[in-house]
């Protein structure tokens, strides 16, 4: 842990290692351009040395709470908003925004909502879940997604990728980071956009991304300690992505 005057540089929480808690109190204060995260009264930097200044008081309150409730060790998997916000702040000073955007584009090329099973009963359920999302993207953003049956890759028009690029260009770093996180966990840019646009709820997004897993569980059974843990983690990431966008909006 590096101490520079009244500043602390946060450890990289994405390593997966639990770090011993090194502070007593987490809080925040008003800053020139937002709300500064504080640990024991010291201003905090991100791993890329950016001041951890958040755009809204509500987001600062939620993130300071994530730090405050840590006990003997800092568990990064219990700090989803911190992880996403730190990435968003660092995105403003690094060359990684195109990488995040490229990942979002890559998930659209093989989007989960485009695949259909040959078995009619399963296909009917997929249509009911996924078709409203496909229609939403086409109607609102002119992003056309073609459905594929079996294991064939869907044919995504180049125009749809162009429209997605246009969509991304108008979003801030907090939104881009949240979108990439939701698209990665769901293997679907379409679900991620529908989620962050408030077209689908957190519960519906999780139902969509877990469709195949839930079908398999009906046939082969649920493995305690595996399927339930996966669902909890997926729900946490989806919730954090949606809440980051909600809480970072400046009225």
N, C-alpha and C positions, 0 to 999 in steps of 0.2 A: 504494500500500500504506500503510495507516494504522497507525501504531504508537502504542499507548496504554499507557504504563508497561510492564508485562511481557506485554502481550497483542497479538496480531496479528489483524486482521480479514481473513479470506480473500477474495480476489477472487471474483467470480461466475464459476464455471467453466462455466456454461451458455451463455455468449455465443458459444462456438465458436472464440474467438481463443486462440492459443497465447501463454502468458505466460512471460516469462523467469524462470528459476528464481532465487529470492531467498533461499535457505537452503542449509545444508550437510547438516544431519542431521534426520531425522524420527524421533520416538519417542513414547512416551506414559507417563503416570504415574497412579498410583491417585488417585482423587478421591473426594469424599464420596458421590457418587451414581453412580459408574462409573469410567471410565478416560478421562483427558484427553489429547487429541492435542496434541503439542508439535512445534514447528519451531524448531530451535536453542535448545531449552529454554524457549521462550516458549509460553504457553497460546494456543490458537487459537480464534477466534470464527467462526461461520458468517456468511454475508452478512447475515442478520437479527440479528447481534450476539449470538447464543446461543453460550455456551461449547461447544466441540466435545467434549462428554463422551459417551462411548459406553457402552452398558449392560454389555458383556462384554469381558473381556481378549482373547478370540480376535478379536472384531470390531476392536478397537483395534489389534491386531497386524497384521491384514490391511490396514487402511486406512493405517497408518503405513508399511507396505511399499509401497503404491501411491505414496506421496509420496517414499519413499527412492529408488526406482528411476527417478524422473524424471531426465533428464539436463540439457541446456542450457536446454530449454524445458519448461514444464508442459503436457502434452497431456491435455486433459480426457477425450478418448475412451478413454484408457488408465486412467482412474480411476473405473470404474463404481460401486464401493462407496462411494467418497467422495461422488460426486454424489447417490446415493440416500440415504445417511445424512444428508448436509447438508439435503436436502429434508425428511427425517423430523424432524430436530431443529427446523427452522424451522416445521414444521407445527404444533408445540405452541404457538406464539406468534402465528400469523397466522390469518387467516380463510379459508385456502385448503383446509382439510380437506374442506368440502362440495364444492369444485370437483373435488378428486381423486375423491371418492365419486361425484359426478355423471358423471364420465367412465367410471368402472367400470360404472355403470348403463347408460350409453348404449351401451357395447359389447355388453351382454347383449341389448339390444333388436334388434340386428342381428348376432348372434353368428356367427362363422365356422362353428362346428360345426353350425349349423342349416340350412345351405345344401347342396342336393344338385343335381348335374348330371342332365340327362335321359338322357344316355348311360349305359347299364346297367353297363358295365365300370367306368367312373369312379365311378358311384354306389355300386357294391359296395365299392370301395376306401374311399370316404368313410365308408360305414356301419361298416366294420371299424375305422377310425381314431377316428371321432367318437362312435359310439353308446355305447361304454363310458363316455365322459366324461359324456354326457347322462344316462345311467342313474345314474352316481355322484352327480351333483348332485341328481337327483330323490330318490334313496334316502336320502342323508345330510342334505340341507338342504331338501327339499320345493321345490326350484327346478325347475319343469317347463319344458322347452324343446321347442317344437314344430318339426318339420322343415318346410322350405319347398323346393319344387322350382323350378328355373329361377331367374329374377331376382326373384321375388316375395318381399317381406319376410316373415319368419316372424311368426306370431301368438304373442307372448309374453304369457302371462296376467299380469294385474296382481298376482295373488297371488305370482308368482315374483319380481317386483320388490320387493314388500314383504318377502319372505323374504331377498332379497339385502341389503336395507337392515338387517334384523335381524342378518344375518351380519357386516356391516361394523361395526355399532355395538359389537360385542364385540372388535374388533381394535385394536391399538395403532398409532401413527403409522408405525412401521417396516414393519409388515405392509401398511398401506394404501398407502404409497408403493411398496412392492415389487409389490403387486397391480396398481396402476395402470400401472406400467412394463411388467409382463408382459402385461397386457391390451392396452395400446397397441401394443406391438410385434407381438402375435399377432392383433390385431383380434378378440380373444375373451376375455371374462371367464371363460367356462367352462374354457378351457385354463389360464388364469392360476390359478384356484382349484385345479384338479386338480394343477397343478405345485406350488403352495405347500403343498398338503395332502399332498404326497408320493405322490399317486395315480399320476401319470405322471412319468417321468424327464425330465431336461433334453433328452436326445436325442429322446424321443418328442414332447415339446412342440414342438421345432424341426421335426420331421417333420410334425406337424399343421399348424403355421402356414405351412409352405412347400409344402403339398400342391399348390395350384394352380400355383405357380411350377415345381415339379418336373414336373408334367404338361406344362406348356408347353415345358420344356427337352427333354423326351423327343421332342416333335414338332418343335421348331424349333432345338434345339441350345443348348449352354451358351456364354455369352459370358464369357470369362476377363476378370478385372478388374472385373466387374459382379456376376454371380450369386454368385461365390465370396466377394466382399467383403460382399455383402448377407447371405449365410449366416453369415459370421464375426461380423458385427455383431449379428445377431439372436441367435446363440448366446451372445455376450458379455452382452447385456442379460438374456436368460432366466437365464443362470447367475448373474449378479449379483443378480437379484431373489430367486432361490431361496436363494442364500448369505446375503443380508442377513437373511432370515427365520431361517435356521438359526443364524447367528452372533449374532443379537441376542437370542436366547432366554436368559433368566436361569434357571439350574437351581434 
